[in-house]
Amino acid sequence: MKKFRNIAIALATSLALVSCNDAIDIVQDGEIYPSEALTSVKNMENYLNGAIYNSLDNSDAIKHTSLFTDELRVGPANSGQDLSSFRWIITPNNAYANGIWASNYTTINRINTLVTTAETITPESADVAKYNSTLAEARALRALSYLNLMTYFSTDIKNNSALGVMLSLKPISVGEVLPRVSNAEIWSAVEADLNFAYTNIGSNPNRPAPLFLGKAAVSAIRARMYLYRGNYILAKQHAQQAINDSGLAMTVATPVPGGTPGSTAWNNVFYTVAGGTSPYRQMWADTNNGENIFKLSRPNTVTNGIAQLYTTNTTSISGSPLWVTGINLFANYSFTPNDIRRYAFADPSSNTYNSSGAVLAIGNDQVIDKYPGKTSTPLRNDIKLFRITEMQLILAECAAMGSPTDLTTTATIVRSVRQARAFSGTPALPVYATVADAARDILRERRIEFAFEGHRFIDLKRLGATAGVGIDRNANDDRFITSNPTTLGLSDYRWTLPIPSSEINGNPTIVQNPGY
């Protein structure tokens, strides 16, 4: 990965060019590649559509979270890939730390280029709203990029005095280096961006949600940001606002195919490329948008797919999977009876069947099928960043962790999530005697719902101590060394990622995180 300052210099000298050399070639629906300088509102919008949306990619965060926590078991085709991260050997040369750092600062510097250059443009009266909305959209994405960086590199995301990351609100000039600043300085800039974004972002039929940011996505970013900081009052406010702004409800499991779930006949309908009859499965197959507030488009023209983080050819046991579902995670899919996620997130090809198509045995190598691919393009799916279910579980957590505590509301919301995912019956209402009980159940529900979406790392880091929960691996998840530890203490320094060596070597002002 190139150093941030080198990326910044390259971007500053090629203002309106769009690079396609990112980890995944991204083509957002409606994207335009501008070749002219930023001299008009139309140029601004083109640059946003191309250079900025093109740089959005959280696949490194998703893969690091999966490897570091308890989402994975070493797959049958793995010959040593990513075992160091899986075994918690984290150094400043870690590829995923480098990827998270570089991709987010690439986005930030492109946005800084747009925002700074926009100051030289005086829009026509008919273009003022579009001018402000373009800046609003860009600044919301800058806020999201800083939130991503703080999630992994801040020494204590809830402490305003703790050391954060580098803050830049303008393009970086040749030879310029930046120090890390306090969390408070980062959060002040993030809040200013989000306040501006929510006030100025417009409604444009040519920029539809969930492929482009709208007010609901801005509220969702705010909700997640305040939740991670432990500000439950504002997290609740903005999560509810995101739900209201979106007009969406949680995507339901039903209808499902007739017959016995898991049987060959049932599977032949449920696992079709189009997602079968289940709206929830269809959402993951991208044949409907479902409850998505904001997602990154990965159309059929891109060369790589999100599922390639875990498998080689297809999302089946014959597709040379490098990583499969962690044994304990797969067991949790059945925590609630008749849970669609037991089927939607794991391909049945690891199981064995009798001549009538009934399941004889469940295999340990449950192939990850959360990203089943699109029609004619296996492994390729849109990357879901914000969904209504996340907003609901934020509300549940705020009820449990806020003041006054409301465990009844928490239980009601958690059951509503489980009801949406149930293809039969009514899930029981949880009963929580303590906040720790509620936090533990919230973590379980988030573990299931957001598996392979990049949430588990920060969820355990911020809520694990309250819940008395840590990394929960099965001893057989590492098929090469079954004597390896199955958990890592929440106070371990590796819960904060290292500043990449490339940044340390090129920036004498930077401070490395403790332990590295």
PATORGU-959614 format. One line per field, with one value per residue (C-alpha): residue number from 1; x, y, z. Coordinates in steps of 0.001 Angstrom, whole numbers. Each point is the difference from the previous one (the first is absolute). Layout:
// PATORGU-959614
nr NUM:...;
X X:...;
Y Y:...;
Z Z:...;
//
This chain:
// PATORGU-959614
nr 1:2:3:4:5:6:7:8:9:10:11:12:13:14:15:16:17:18:19:20:21:22:23:24:25:26:27:28:29:30:31:32:33:34:35:36:37:38:39:40:41:42:43:44:45:46:47:48:49:50:51:52:53:54:55:56:57:58:59:60:61:62:63:64:65:66:67:68:69:70:71:72:73:74:75:76:77:78:79:80:81:82:83:84:85:86:87:88:89:90:91:92:93:94:95:96:97:98:99:100:101:102:103:104:105:106:107:108:109:110:111:112:113:114:115:116:117:118:119:120:121:122:123:124:125:126:127:128:129:130:131:132:133:134:135:136:137:138:139:140:141:142:143:144:145:146:147:148:149:150:151:152:153:154:155:156:157:158:159:160:161:162:163:164:165:166:167:168:169:170:171:172:173:174:175:176:177:178:179:180:181:182:183:184:185:186:187:188:189:190:191:192:193:194:195:196:197:198:199:200:201:202:203:204:205:206:207:208:209:210:211:212:213:214:215:216:217:218:219:220:221:222:223:224:225:226:227:228:229:230:231:232:233:234:235:236:237:238:239:240:241:242:243:244:245:246:247:248:249:250:251:252:253:254:255:256:257:258:259:260:261:262:263:264:265:266:267:268:269:270:271:272:273:274:275:276:277:278:279:280:281:282:283:284:285:286:287:288:289:290:291:292:293:294:295:296:297:298:299:300:301:302:303:304:305:306:307:308:309:310:311:312:313:314:315:316:317:318:319:320:321:322:323:324:325:326:327:328:329:330:331:332:333:334:335:336:337:338:339:340:341:342:343:344:345:346:347:348:349:350:351:352:353:354:355:356:357:358:359:360:361:362:363:364:365:366:367:368:369:370:371:372:373:374:375:376:377:378:379:380:381:382:383:384:385:386:387:388:389:390:391:392:393:394:395:396:397:398:399:400:401:402:403:404:405:406:407:408:409:410:411:412:413:414:415:416:417:418:419:420:421:422:423:424:425:426:427:428:429:430:431:432:433:434:435:436:437:438:439:440:441:442:443:444:445:446:447:448:449:450:451:452:453:454:455:456:457:458:459:460:461:462:463:464:465:466:467:468:469:470:471:472:473:474:475:476:477:478:479:480:481:482:483:484:485:486:487:488:489:490:491:492:493:494:495:496:497:498:499:500:501:502:503:504:505:506:507:508:509:510:511:512:513:514:515:516;
X 0:1213:473:-2846:2144:1121:-3602:-897:2749:-1042:-3606:865:1851:-2771:-3049:-2716:1367:-1682:2187:-1235:2938:-1814:-349:-3275:-774:-3127:-2562:-2858:-3277:-233:3745:1676:3750:867:3067:-399:1066:-2425:-1398:-3770:-2697:-330:3734:-389:-2764:1998:3027:-2176:-1545:3330:3077:-1689:-2554:2653:2256:-2616:874:-197:1054:3250:-1974:-2413:2831:2010:-3061:-756:3581:596:-3222:-2031:-1705:2290:1287:3000:-1434:878:1827:2089:3732:1118:-1828:-541:900:2138:-2963:-2215:2517:217:3476:-628:2918:319:387:-3433:-1670:-3467:1146:1753:-3094:-2372:2380:782:-3502:-1614:2661:-264:-3704:638:2553:-2228:-2815:2357:893:-3669:-899:2978:-393:-3735:915:1140:-3311:-2947:-3084:-2801:-3175:-1574:2951:338:-1964:1998:3244:-869:-1323:3161:2129:-2357:315:3786:341:-2196:2320:2988:-1628:-578:3642:1181:-2401:1503:3531:-901:-1663:3293:2808:-1170:1483:-3384:-2902:-2169:2638:131:3488:1411:2172:-1934:1235:1322:-2438:17:-2747:1944:2137:3478:2827:3306:2185:-2729:-336:-2662:38:-2745:-2443:-2368:-3301:-1777:1477:-1016:-3530:-427:816:-2226:-2955:446:-6:-3082:-1903:724:-880:-3380:-1004:1064:-338:-2765:-2442:951:-1707:3227:1859:-2274:577:1474:2686:555:-73:-3190:-1257:-681:3611:1295:-2159:1259:3626:-799:-1714:2923:2528:-1762:-553:3710:747:-2470:-2337:-3248:-2303:1208:451:-3665:-1125:1814:-778:-3695:494:1684:-2966:-2441:1981:343:-3642:1278:-766:2086:67:-1915:812:-3345:-1231:2330:-280:-2456:1256:2642:2663:3404:-1287:1247:-3340:-175:3612:-575:-2433:1578:3531:-859:2095:-2960:-370:-3027:-3205:1462:345:2893:1941:-882:1580:3317:-284:-650:-3278:-1661:1391:-1956:915:3249:518:3341:2032:2946:-959:1947:-1541:751:2799:2431:2776:-32:-2673:-502:-361:3600:1057:-970:-124:1698:-2523:-3538:-1795:-196:2193:1305:1000:3304:-999:2958:-2141:-3335:-2412:1378:-1461:-1399:-1392:-1840:-1415:-1345:-1970:-2382:-297:-3513:-2154:-891:2561:456:3605:880:-635:658:3560:1289:-12:-1365:2664:1992:-2907:-850:-3445:-1800:-1635:-3207:1821:-170:3048:2060:2887:1074:3632:2496:1041:-3066:782:-750:-2913:-963:1313:-1422:755:-2174:-1427:2920:2521:716:1745:-1060:-2490:-628:1654:-2593:1162:-3117:-3255:-3209:766:3161:-2062:-2466:2790:1502:-3340:51:3498:-841:-2959:2220:3057:-1606:-1394:-2533:438:-2973:588:-3590:427:3289:-1670:-2898:2333:2222:-3064:-1211:3298:-328:-3602:1039:2525:-2348:-1557:-2422:-1337:443:3311:-185:317:3437:134:2973:697:3013:1608:2687:-2679:-1377:3443:839:-3172:520:3510:-1358:-2584:2548:2418:-2586:-1543:3219:2280:2491:-1012:2848:-1797:1214:3420:-1338:-3063:2160:2461:-2639:-2617:1802:1101:-3534:-1402:2793:529:3167:1193:-1770:1862:-316:3238:-549:-228:3759:174:3812:662:-2876:1990:-53:-1770:-3659:-370:1960:-430:-1851:2831:2543:1762:-930:-3574:1423:1652:3550:690:1403:3765:-311:-1470:2508:2932:-1196:-1425:2333:-2821:-2121:-350:-324:-2670:1119:1348:1344;
Y 0:3520:2457:2435:2999:-1592:-762:3579:1408:-2183:1049:3672:-154:-1859:1822:-1368:-3401:-3120:-2901:-3585:-1538:-472:-3346:-581:1766:1933:1281:1730:-20:3262:627:2434:322:3709:1013:3746:2171:839:3241:-460:-1609:-2712:-726:-209:-2561:-2012:-35:-1130:-2768:-1141:678:46:-2805:-1972:61:-1305:-3517:-1630:-3502:212:822:-2865:-2513:1199:-253:-3513:-1184:1659:-973:-3207:3:-2447:-3535:-802:-1325:-3239:1820:2186:-633:2737:3107:2663:-2330:2640:2369:-2922:-932:3609:695:3668:2231:3458:-1818:-1623:152:710:2826:1503:-436:1625:2927:600:-420:2371:2681:-316:775:2851:1684:-252:1589:2722:684:393:2136:2328:436:650:3218:1391:-815:2396:-1987:1387:583:-3089:-2112:1195:-2920:-2543:1734:-221:-3548:-1199:1487:-1486:-3477:286:1284:-2812:-2497:1775:-369:-3696:-454:1594:-2179:-3056:1112:780:-3407:-1795:2429:2137:-1163:506:1018:1056:2313:3469:547:-3206:-17:-147:117:2659:2815:1589:2188:1213:-1671:-920:1956:-1475:-860:726:-2407:-97:-1078:-1944:2152:-643:-1789:3245:1759:-2816:-197:3763:-162:-3060:1653:3173:-2045:-1966:3094:1696:-3156:-542:3638:234:-3432:-13:-2518:-864:-2775:-380:-814:-2573:-1736:-2390:450:3648:1806:1692:1417:-3464:-1051:3166:-776:-3583:1152:2299:-2803:-2402:2704:971:-3638:-758:3030:-1115:2974:-1946:3013:1208:-3522:-714:3307:-522:-3718:821:2865:-2363:-2371:2871:1584:-3279:-1066:-3600:-2945:-3049:-2474:-3132:-3672:-1072:-1327:-2973:-3084:-2704:-3242:-784:2724:-1380:-2837:-280:1091:3012:943:-156:2908:1974:82:1139:2842:2356:-797:-2279:1200:1470:3815:-293:-2367:2174:2985:-1823:-1127:3672:-710:2422:2849:-1046:1887:1484:3658:255:-2566:-14:-1077:-2890:-493:-2874:1934:30:-2564:-1138:-876:265:-3780:-392:1103:-3519:-2331:-536:-943:-401:105:-3784:-2722:-777:3639:-268:1973:1513:868:-1366:901:-270:-3026:1966:2713:-2604:-1517:3444:166:-2487:1860:1080:-2756:357:2753:729:1036:-3650:-527:3430:254:-3553:-2088:-3532:-1728:-1023:-2117:-3558:-1180:-3310:-1159:1856:3311:108:1265:-2804:1989:3623:526:2222:1736:2199:2109:3706:867:3456:1299:-2553:2049:1610:-1508:-1242:1516:-2318:1536:3539:1861:3539:793:903:2851:1132:-1894:495:-2971:1730:3049:-2193:-1698:3401:943:-3237:692:3589:-1218:-2445:2209:3406:1730:-951:-3628:-1486:-3741:-649:2183:-1728:-3409:1137:1310:-3093:-2197:2141:-664:-3729:84:1628:-2791:-2839:-1981:-1697:547:2845:406:226:3375:112:696:1984:194:2282:2358:-2643:-2498:2460:924:-3687:-643:3109:-1197:-3418:1517:2334:-2916:-1920:2841:1820:-2977:753:3673:1385:709:-2689:1533:3341:-1621:-2150:2809:2455:-2311:-3219:995:1015:-3245:-2210:-1205:-303:-1769:-3365:-2387:-3746:-1931:-1618:3290:-164:-3335:92:650:-940:964:3701:2397:542:3498:3218:2257:3253:1986:-1326:2730:-1686:1206:3255:-370:1238:3107:-1515:-146:1921:2964:-275:-59:3000:2168:888:1704:-3131:-1858:-3795:-1729:-1753:-3530:356;
Z 0:-761:2816:568:-858:-3266:-887:837:-2216:-2906:386:242:-3318:-1801:1252:-2238:-868:1314:1122:-286:1858:3285:1774:-1844:-3266:867:-2440:1799:-1935:-1923:271:-2404:-496:-294:-1996:372:2931:2800:-1343:234:2099:-2636:303:3774:-283:-2551:2289:2918:-2102:-1327:2114:3396:-238:-1862:3065:2471:1105:3424:-1049:2004:3148:-675:-497:3002:2222:-1219:485:3350:1751:-137:-3373:-1801:-122:-2194:-3254:-1777:-2840:2309:-311:2389:-1228:2698:2872:1707:395:1009:2709:1223:-1349:-718:-1036:-1609:-3329:309:-3409:1375:2283:-3007:-2135:2501:483:-3686:-1430:2488:-381:-3780:292:2437:-2232:-3051:1968:1232:-3637:-860:3021:-393:-3746:416:1801:-3375:-1694:75:-968:-2120:1994:-1550:1177:3600:1459:-2025:993:3696:-286:-1755:2765:2604:-1464:-173:3546:1340:-1685:1550:3413:-665:-1001:3240:1977:-1693:881:3609:376:-585:842:2944:3283:1728:-2190:2967:1539:-1552:1378:-1490:-3095:-3231:-3588:-2370:-786:-3429:-1422:-3052:-2669:1188:-1627:-1101:3000:2574:2919:2674:3643:1714:1966:2879:-444:882:-3045:-2316:1404:-280:-3711:-506:1720:-2058:-3214:996:1145:-3314:-1919:1637:-517:-3635:-1572:-2571:-1400:-3565:-2019:-1960:3232:1652:3302:877:-2683:912:3319:1123:3281:1407:-590:1667:3031:-11:8:2901:1918:-387:865:3225:960:-335:2179:2670:-462:216:-21:-3392:-1363:748:-1513:-3283:-320:243:-2457:-2470:222:-487:-2849:-1874:174:139:2248:788:-2883:923:-527:-1414:-2320:-210:-2225:951:1458:2610:472:-854:-2164:-3558:-1457:2329:-723:-3746:318:2842:-1448:-3513:-1402:320:3703:-151:1641:3205:-15:2452:-2254:-3007:1747:268:-3630:-939:-1747:2408:2111:3058:3141:-1330:849:-1795:-1892:-2382:-3481:-1504:-3465:-2331:-1716:2937:84:3618:2520:3742:368:-1202:3465:1048:-2988:-3333:-2672:1333:3336:215:1459:-3498:-577:1920:3109:1849:3014:1199:2799:3533:1768:2942:-2255:-2060:3196:951:-3252:1636:3330:-1026:-1539:-3677:-630:-3709:587:681:-3720:-1519:1288:-588:-3152:542:-2091:3113:1215:-1019:-1088:-419:-3196:908:425:3798:1915:1501:1463:393:-955:1801:-3220:-432:-3063:409:-2264:1219:-3323:-2481:-3105:-2643:-3153:-2169:2430:2953:3046:-904:2191:1163:3324:2603:2262:1877:502:1969:2240:1198:922:1924:1937:760:1542:1992:1277:893:2050:1890:466:343:3039:1146:-1035:-1839:-367:-1043:-3084:-744:155:-2205:-2705:64:-393:-2915:-1789:633:-1171:-3274:-504:975:-2839:2405:3510:2486:1837:3774:1691:1681:3710:1285:3721:-435:-2479:-518:-1053:-2529:-1327:-411:-1999:-2142:-805:-926:-2315:-1584:-397:-2009:-1988:-934:-571:-2802:-135:2120:3308:2401:739:1240:1615:2285:632:1203:1579:867:3497:1014:-1380:1306:-3572:-2066:-3109:-103:-2275:-121:536:-3402:-1913:-613:-1773:3:3713:2278:3105:-895:2420:-777:1444:522:3013:-663:1585:-2496:-1996:-3293:323:-1391:-3398:-635:-2024:-3223:-444:-3260:1909:2849:-2438:-2000:2787:2880:1926:323:3316:-64:2062:3218:-340:-3527;
//
